[in-house]
Amino acid sequence: KSRVAEFMKEECNLNIKVVTRHPVTRNSKETLDARAQFVKEWIQEKGMLYMQNYVFLDESGFDINMRRSRAWSARGTQAVIESLSARAVSHIVIGAVSAFGVVNVSLRDPGNIKKRKVVGAKKRKAPGDNGSAIPKGTTSGHYLRFISDTLDIMDEFPNM
């Protein structure tokens, strides 16, 4: 480490970080004005009232066993964190939010899906194997069921 780097870190409270590049025109006055005009026209033409008649859906996946990747350990010893398994099946959360609050939340647990091992084969499937018939993740059917449930919930409230 150089003295300049130490000074920058300790005295100026600065760190070296990965640079994110943005075009010069990204936040220019012309670009910001064009964006604002587009939104105004869109709202006037389509009658979009985000605070009254919109619900936003989003999906996020996460690993139940997610842990910090770094830990303190005595010098010369390995930092080990014990968990039930090294990698868990990912879970999916689907949510619907409006200006009135959270409308619906769904947790999609893909279940305990295991691959069949075929003796003597490494990558090929056994004849008649229907392992691919079981969906592994979140499918369009799950989204359609979530949207249907969300619409049913919204029907109970006249202000939505």
N, C-alpha and C positions, 0 to 999 in steps of 0.2 A: 504494500500500500504506500502511496506517496503522501507527503504531508498535505498537498492540495486536496487529495481525496478525503483524508481524515478531517481537514478543516471544513470541507463542504458538508460532510456527514454530521460531524459533532457540533460545529458552531452555527452553520447555516440551516441545519435540519433538512437537508436535501438528500435524495436517494437517486441512484441510476435506475431508470425504468425503460421499458420497451416503448419506442416511439409509435404513436398512432398518427398516420398521415391523413389529413383532410384537404380537399381541394380549396384553393383560395376563394372560389366563388360560392362555397358551401353556405356561408353565413353573410354573404354580401347583402347590401340593402336591396338590390334588385331581386335577388333570390327570395329573400324574406317577404318582400311585397308581393311577388308572384304566388308564393305559398298562401299568404293571407287572402289574396283575391280568389284563388282556387277554392279555398274553404268557404268563403262567403257565397260564391256562386253555387257551390254544391249544396249548401244548406238551404238557399233560396229555391233552387230548382227542385230538389228532392224532398223538401220539408223535413229535413233531419233535425230532430230535437234530442240531442244526446241526453239531456237531463230529464226527459220525459218518456221516450219510447224506445230506448236501446238497451240491449243486454249484451255484454261482451263475454265470450267463451274463451277459455284458455286451458291448455293441457301442459302438465309438467311431469317428468319422470324422475324418480330418485331411487337410490340404493339404500335399503334399510340398514345395512352394515357400514354406511359411510362413516369413516373416522378421519381424524387428522392424519396427514401423511408424515408429520414430523413429531418427535417426542424427545424429552430429555432422557439421557441415559448416562451411566457412569462411563468414563473413558475406557475404551477397550472392550465394552460389552455392547451387544446389539439391543436396540430399542424394539421391544415386542409388545404388541397389544393383542390379547386373546379375545376371540369372538367365536360365535357358534359356527361360522363358516367363513372362508376367505372371501367369498363373493355370494351375495344373496340375489334372489330373483328381484328384478326391478319392479317397483310399484308405480302406478300412474294415478295422478290426481287430476280430475277434470272439474273446473269450476265455472260458474256463471255469476257475473256481477253486474248490477245496474246502479244508477244514481241513488236508488233507495237502499242499497246494501247487497249482501250476498244472497243470491236467489237459490242456488243449488250447488252442492259439492258432492263429488263421487270419487271413491277410492277404488281403483281397479287393481286387484291382486291377481296376477296371471296364474296363480296356483302352483302346485308342485308338478311341473311338466318335466319328465325325464326322457332322454333319448334311449331307444332300444339299442343294445349292443348286439351286433351280428358277429358270430364267431367266424374268424377268418377274413372278414372284410374290414377295410379301414374307412372308406368313404362311401361305398355303395350301400344301398338299402336292400333288405331282403325282399324277394318277390312277394307281392301282396301286402307289403308293409304300409299301413295307413297312418304312419307317424306324422305325415305332413297335413293330415286332415284336421288336427288340433291346432287352432290358432295360437301362436306363441305370445303375441302382444295385443295391443288394443286395436280392434278392427272397426270398420265403418259401422257395423251393427252396434257396437258399444256406444259410438258417438250418436247414432240415431236414437237409441234408447235413452241416452242422457238428454238429448234435445227434446224428445217427447215428454220425459219426466219434468223437464224445466218448463215446457209450455203448460203442462197440467198445473204446476205450482203457480205459474203466472196467471192462469185463469181464475184462481181463488182470490186474486187481488185486483180490484177494478182500476186502480191507479197505475197499473203496469201495462 
